[in-house]
């Protein structure tokens, strides 16, 4: 005995099918765009990293396997850039986090013009990186920069310091710039977390005689821990891949003193047109960063259990 669908059952069947297909249809444009501008370039970079791919030798592209990766491990500039990348991330993220936390705690207090202060604090984050880089180049200028002028007037230094021209200070000067640019992200994220903590917790702790420090340690930090985990993870990825501020301010110089791995990969591909070696550097850095993210997530997951 065969079952046939009556005419009245067709509309309901089509409606159920449309209901199942609709979410995928709505998501498909975003998925297609993501595949086109993110995953396809990633696959292309992985493919080029396995080839001797120099743009000014288009007819000499050849498969070399892992040769570019072994060449990177024997490249002195690679290790210099890796060292700078570790310093870059290791100093920038904690500095932004600490400054953002202090700012969020202040903005969470009651004071006049608080809405205006909350709006103004986002300006460094909203400014384009090129504008920030050019602005801080002027601040650091050894001849007419306001930083040297201020330090000279305060008798902290006796002579003007070429902050961006000195290999010993250039990287740390850029770290200070990126810290100023990025701390509003932490401030806004943490402020949102602070707003979600019920005030009754602090009132109960105050009645029990808990000090401000104990309230911060036992109520505030646990209350914003989830926000901190997410913010640190996102900001680490962004800072690790950031090259625009460095490129605008120093271009990687003087020498290799402000080279990071993403910048080195960019310079190799852009200046030398060596897309094979530049791609291998990018792939290596991606693997390293992925390892850091996995370790971080596992460590955080164990601590929160």
C-alpha positions as CSV (number, residue, x, y, z in Angstrom):
1,X,0.0,0.0,0.0
2,X,1.5,3.3,-1.1
3,X,1.1,6.6,0.8
4,X,0.3,9.6,-1.3
5,X,0.3,13.2,-0.1
6,X,-3.0,14.9,-0.4
7,X,-3.3,18.5,-1.7
8,X,-3.9,19.8,1.8
9,X,-0.7,18.4,3.1
10,X,1.5,20.1,0.5
11,X,1.5,23.6,2.0
12,X,2.4,22.4,5.5
13,X,5.2,20.3,4.0
14,X,6.6,23.2,2.1
15,X,6.3,25.5,5.1
16,X,8.3,23.0,7.2
17,X,11.0,22.7,4.5
18,X,11.2,26.4,4.2
19,X,11.5,26.7,8.0
20,X,14.5,24.3,8.0
21,X,16.2,25.9,5.0
22,X,15.6,29.6,6.0
23,X,18.4,29.8,8.7
24,X,21.0,28.4,6.2
25,X,19.8,30.7,3.5
26,X,20.2,33.7,5.8
27,X,23.6,32.7,6.9
28,X,24.9,31.7,3.5
29,X,26.0,35.2,2.4
30,X,28.1,35.7,5.5
31,X,29.6,32.3,5.1
32,X,30.4,32.8,1.5
33,X,32.1,36.2,2.2
34,X,34.0,34.7,5.1
35,X,35.3,31.8,2.9
36,X,36.2,34.3,0.2
37,X,38.1,36.8,2.2
38,X,39.4,34.7,5.1
39,X,39.7,31.0,4.4
40,X,40.7,31.2,0.8
41,X,43.6,33.5,1.5
42,X,44.7,31.3,4.3
43,X,44.7,28.2,2.0
44,X,46.5,30.2,-0.6
45,X,49.2,31.3,1.9
46,X,49.7,27.7,3.0
47,X,50.1,26.7,-0.6
48,X,52.6,29.4,-1.4
49,X,54.6,28.6,1.7
50,X,55.4,25.2,0.1
51,X,56.7,26.8,-3.1
52,X,59.5,28.9,-4.2
53,X,57.2,31.7,-5.2
54,X,59.0,35.0,-6.1
55,X,56.8,37.4,-7.9
56,X,59.5,38.7,-10.2
57,X,60.1,35.1,-11.4
58,X,56.6,34.1,-12.3
59,X,57.8,31.3,-14.6
60,X,60.1,29.7,-12.0
61,X,57.5,28.7,-9.4
62,X,58.5,25.3,-8.0
63,X,57.4,23.1,-5.2
64,X,60.0,23.1,-2.4
65,X,58.1,21.4,0.5
66,X,59.3,22.5,3.9
67,X,62.4,24.3,2.6
68,X,61.1,27.7,3.4
69,X,60.3,26.7,7.0
70,X,63.8,25.3,7.5
71,X,65.2,28.4,6.0
72,X,63.2,30.5,8.6
73,X,64.7,28.5,11.5
74,X,68.2,29.4,10.1
75,X,67.3,33.0,9.6
76,X,68.7,35.3,12.3
77,X,66.1,38.0,11.5
78,X,63.3,35.4,12.2
79,X,64.6,34.9,15.8
80,X,65.1,38.6,16.3
81,X,61.5,39.2,15.2
82,X,60.2,36.3,17.3
83,X,61.9,37.8,20.4
84,X,60.4,41.2,19.7
85,X,57.0,39.6,19.1
86,X,57.1,38.0,22.6
87,X,58.1,41.4,24.1
88,X,55.5,43.1,22.1
89,X,52.7,40.9,23.4
90,X,54.1,40.3,26.9
91,X,54.3,44.1,27.7
92,X,51.4,45.5,25.7
93,X,48.6,43.2,26.9
94,X,49.2,43.5,30.6
95,X,49.7,47.3,30.3
96,X,46.5,47.7,28.4
97,X,44.7,45.4,30.9
98,X,45.9,47.2,33.9
99,X,45.2,50.7,32.5
100,X,41.8,49.6,31.3
101,X,40.9,48.1,34.7
102,X,41.9,51.2,36.5
103,X,39.9,53.3,34.0
104,X,36.8,51.1,34.2
105,X,36.9,51.2,38.0
106,X,37.0,55.0,37.9
107,X,34.3,55.3,35.3
108,X,32.1,53.1,37.4
109,X,32.1,55.6,40.2
110,X,29.5,58.4,40.6
111,X,30.9,61.8,39.6
112,X,29.8,64.8,37.5
113,X,30.1,64.6,33.8
114,X,30.5,60.8,33.9
115,X,28.6,60.2,30.6
116,X,31.0,62.6,28.9
117,X,34.1,60.9,30.4
118,X,32.8,57.5,29.2
119,X,32.4,58.9,25.7
120,X,35.8,60.6,25.6
121,X,37.7,57.6,26.8
122,X,36.9,55.7,23.6
123,X,38.7,58.3,21.4
124,X,42.1,56.5,21.2
125,X,40.3,53.2,20.2
126,X,38.2,55.0,17.6
127,X,41.1,56.9,15.9
128,X,42.7,55.2,12.8
129,X,46.0,53.5,13.4
130,X,47.7,55.7,10.8
131,X,46.6,58.8,12.6
132,X,47.8,57.5,15.9
133,X,51.1,56.5,14.4
134,X,51.7,59.9,12.9
135,X,50.6,61.7,16.0
136,X,53.0,59.8,18.2
137,X,55.9,60.2,15.8
138,X,55.4,63.9,16.4
139,X,55.2,63.4,20.2
140,X,58.5,61.4,20.1
141,X,60.4,63.7,17.8
142,X,63.8,64.6,19.2
143,X,63.7,68.2,17.9
144,X,60.2,69.5,18.5
145,X,58.3,66.6,20.2
146,X,56.3,67.5,23.3
147,X,57.6,64.4,25.2
148,X,61.2,65.6,25.2
149,X,60.1,69.1,25.9
150,X,58.2,68.0,28.9
151,X,61.0,65.8,30.3
152,X,63.6,68.5,29.8
153,X,61.4,71.1,31.6
154,X,61.0,68.6,34.5
155,X,64.8,68.0,34.5
156,X,64.2,64.3,34.1
157,X,66.5,64.2,31.1
158,X,69.4,66.5,30.2
159,X,69.4,66.0,26.4
160,X,66.7,65.2,23.9
161,X,66.2,61.5,23.3
162,X,65.7,60.1,19.8
163,X,63.0,57.7,21.0
164,X,62.3,56.1,17.6
165,X,65.8,56.4,16.2
166,X,67.5,54.5,19.1
167,X,67.3,50.7,18.8
168,X,67.2,50.5,22.6
169,X,64.0,52.6,23.0
170,X,62.2,52.3,19.6
171,X,60.2,49.1,20.4
172,X,59.2,50.3,23.9
173,X,58.1,53.6,22.5
174,X,55.8,51.9,20.1
175,X,54.5,49.6,22.9
176,X,53.6,52.7,24.8
177,X,51.7,54.0,21.8
178,X,49.8,50.8,21.3
179,X,49.0,50.7,25.0
180,X,47.4,54.1,24.8
181,X,45.5,53.1,21.7
182,X,44.2,49.8,23.1
183,X,43.4,50.4,26.7
184,X,39.9,51.8,26.0
185,X,38.9,48.3,24.7
186,X,39.6,46.8,28.1
187,X,38.0,49.8,29.8
188,X,34.7,49.4,27.9
189,X,34.6,45.6,28.3
190,X,35.4,45.7,32.0
191,X,33.0,48.5,32.6
192,X,30.3,46.4,31.1
193,X,31.2,43.6,33.4
194,X,31.2,45.8,36.4
195,X,27.7,47.0,35.6
196,X,26.4,43.4,35.7
197,X,27.6,42.9,39.3
198,X,24.6,43.4,41.7
199,X,25.3,46.3,44.2
200,X,23.7,44.2,46.9
201,X,26.9,42.1,47.0
202,X,29.0,45.1,48.0
203,X,26.4,46.2,50.5
204,X,26.4,42.8,52.2
205,X,30.2,42.7,52.2
206,X,30.3,46.2,53.6
207,X,27.9,45.2,56.4
208,X,30.1,42.2,57.2
209,X,33.1,44.5,57.5
210,X,34.9,43.7,54.3
211,X,37.5,46.3,53.2
212,X,37.5,47.8,49.7
213,X,40.4,45.6,48.8
214,X,38.6,42.4,49.9
215,X,35.5,43.5,48.1
216,X,37.6,44.0,44.9
217,X,39.3,40.6,45.3
218,X,36.3,38.5,46.3
219,X,33.5,40.2,44.4
220,X,34.8,42.4,41.6
221,X,37.4,40.1,40.1
222,X,35.2,37.0,40.1
223,X,32.4,39.0,38.7
224,X,34.4,40.2,35.7
225,X,36.5,37.1,35.2
226,X,34.6,36.0,32.2
227,X,34.9,39.4,30.6
228,X,38.7,39.4,31.3
229,X,39.2,36.0,29.7
230,X,37.4,37.0,26.5
231,X,39.0,40.5,26.4
232,X,42.6,39.2,26.9
233,X,42.1,36.5,24.3
234,X,40.8,38.8,21.7
235,X,43.3,41.6,22.4
236,X,46.2,39.1,22.3
237,X,45.2,38.0,18.8
238,X,44.8,41.6,17.6
239,X,48.0,42.9,19.1
240,X,50.0,39.9,17.9
241,X,48.9,40.6,14.3
242,X,49.2,44.3,14.5
243,X,51.7,45.9,12.1
244,X,50.1,49.1,11.1
245,X,51.3,51.3,14.0
246,X,54.9,49.8,13.7
247,X,55.0,50.3,10.0
248,X,53.8,53.9,10.2
249,X,56.1,54.9,13.0
250,X,59.4,53.1,12.1
251,X,58.8,50.7,9.2
252,X,60.6,48.1,11.4
253,X,63.7,50.1,12.0
254,X,66.2,51.3,13.0
255,X,67.7,48.1,11.6
256,X,65.6,45.3,12.8
257,X,64.9,46.7,16.3
258,X,61.1,47.0,15.8
259,X,60.6,43.9,13.6
260,X,57.8,41.5,14.7
261,X,57.0,38.3,12.9
262,X,53.9,39.6,11.1
263,X,55.8,42.7,10.0
264,X,58.8,40.6,8.8
265,X,56.4,38.4,6.8
266,X,54.8,41.5,5.3
267,X,58.1,43.1,4.4
268,X,59.4,39.9,2.8
269,X,56.3,39.7,0.6
270,X,56.0,43.4,-0.1
271,X,59.6,44.5,-0.5
272,X,61.3,41.4,-1.7
273,X,58.2,40.1,-3.5
274,X,59.2,36.7,-2.0
275,X,55.7,35.4,-1.4
276,X,56.8,31.9,-0.7
277,X,59.1,32.7,2.2
278,X,56.8,35.5,3.5
279,X,53.9,33.0,3.5
280,X,56.0,30.5,5.4
281,X,56.7,33.1,8.1
282,X,53.0,33.9,8.3
283,X,52.1,30.2,8.6
284,X,54.7,29.6,11.3
285,X,53.4,32.6,13.3
286,X,49.8,31.4,12.9
287,X,50.7,28.0,14.3
288,X,52.6,29.6,17.2
289,X,49.7,31.9,18.0
290,X,47.2,29.1,17.7
291,X,49.3,27.1,20.2
292,X,49.4,30.1,22.6
293,X,45.6,30.4,22.3
294,X,45.0,26.7,23.0
295,X,47.3,26.7,26.0
296,X,45.6,29.8,27.3
297,X,42.1,28.4,26.9
298,X,43.1,25.1,28.6
299,X,44.7,27.0,31.5
300,X,41.7,29.2,31.9
301,X,39.3,26.2,31.6
302,X,41.2,24.4,34.4
303,X,41.2,27.5,36.7
304,X,37.4,28.1,36.2
305,X,36.4,24.5,37.1
